[in-house]
Amino acid sequence: MKADRPMYFGTPTLCLRATDLAASRRFYEALGMEVLEDVPGLRVVLRRGSFNVALMTFLEGNCLNLRGADVFAAHAHLKARGLDVEGEPERYARAQHLADADGECWSTRDPDGNVILFDTNELEKSAAFERERLTRLLENTEQELLDVGAPAECLRAFREEILSKYASPKRRGG
């Protein structure tokens, strides 16, 4: 975590147990969500603007997944605030969690018993991932501007002054 930023707890994704992955995918696509990732038979990650949902066949139940944070710092932060959080963060090897890289995770529950999973792999700590995350945030903002009916001048300014300058060239088509 950089000193000039407030505590970052990760990018939230609502993870839903899917018994019929294809049917669930069609349903969320019909709601206007686009597929970000598809691992056949295991999971489909979709988004609409800044909202992410992951449909997973291997979940026991639904949860909120916070990705990209320092899991150990998040745990320490909540404990320091006097919150009664269960579980302890741990490091894992890639093969343990069907992950893309080694990482760290921690599962706890909110006061109502909802599962909250903090999970960050080593790839999510790289400068390349941060650039990709910024690009995705800018694309999400563009989608949300379209969704609220932003005037053409606003969209043009956003695309020319922000998106073209700060989104990664690969995503801009360059």
ChimeraX attribute file (.defattr): number of C-alpha atoms within 10 A of each C-alpha:
attribute: neighborCount
match mode: 1-to-1
recipient: residues
	/A:1	11
	/A:2	7
	/A:3	6
	/A:4	6
	/A:5	7
	/A:6	8
	/A:7	14
	/A:8	16
	/A:9	17
	/A:10	17
	/A:11	16
	/A:12	18
	/A:13	20
	/A:14	16
	/A:15	22
	/A:16	20
	/A:17	18
	/A:18	22
	/A:19	13
	/A:20	12
	/A:21	18
	/A:22	14
	/A:23	11
	/A:24	17
	/A:25	22
	/A:26	12
	/A:27	12
	/A:28	17
	/A:29	15
	/A:30	10
	/A:31	10
	/A:32	13
	/A:33	19
	/A:34	16
	/A:35	17
	/A:36	12
	/A:37	12
	/A:38	14
	/A:39	9
	/A:40	10
	/A:41	12
	/A:42	14
	/A:43	22
	/A:44	22
	/A:45	20
	/A:46	21
	/A:47	19
	/A:48	18
	/A:49	20
	/A:50	16
	/A:51	13
	/A:52	19
	/A:53	21
	/A:54	25
	/A:55	25
	/A:56	23
	/A:57	18
	/A:58	13
	/A:59	15
	/A:60	10
	/A:61	13
	/A:62	17
	/A:63	19
	/A:64	20
	/A:65	22
	/A:66	21
	/A:67	20
	/A:68	24
	/A:69	22
	/A:70	21
	/A:71	28
	/A:72	16
	/A:73	15
	/A:74	18
	/A:75	21
	/A:76	12
	/A:77	14
	/A:78	12
	/A:79	13
	/A:80	10
	/A:81	8
	/A:82	8
	/A:83	12
	/A:84	13
	/A:85	14
	/A:86	13
	/A:87	11
	/A:88	13
	/A:89	19
	/A:90	13
	/A:91	15
	/A:92	17
	/A:93	14
	/A:94	15
	/A:95	10
	/A:96	8
	/A:97	12
	/A:98	10
	/A:99	14
	/A:100	13
	/A:101	16
	/A:102	17
	/A:103	21
	/A:104	21
	/A:105	21
	/A:106	20
	/A:107	20
	/A:108	18
	/A:109	16
	/A:110	12
	/A:111	10
	/A:112	6
	/A:113	8
	/A:114	13
	/A:115	16
	/A:116	19
	/A:117	20
	/A:118	26
	/A:119	23
	/A:120	25
	/A:121	23
	/A:122	15
	/A:123	15
	/A:124	19
	/A:125	15
	/A:126	12
	/A:127	10
	/A:128	12
	/A:129	14
	/A:130	14
	/A:131	14
	/A:132	17
	/A:133	17
	/A:134	16
	/A:135	20
	/A:136	17
	/A:137	16
	/A:138	21
	/A:139	19
	/A:140	17
	/A:141	16
	/A:142	17
	/A:143	16
	/A:144	15
	/A:145	17
	/A:146	15
	/A:147	11
	/A:148	8
	/A:149	11
	/A:150	12
	/A:151	10
	/A:152	11
	/A:153	9
	/A:154	13
	/A:155	16
	/A:156	12
	/A:157	12
	/A:158	17
	/A:159	17
	/A:160	11
	/A:161	11
	/A:162	12
	/A:163	22
	/A:164	16
	/A:165	12
	/A:166	14
	/A:167	20
	/A:168	18
	/A:169	12
	/A:170	9
	/A:171	13
	/A:172	13
	/A:173	6
	/A:174	7
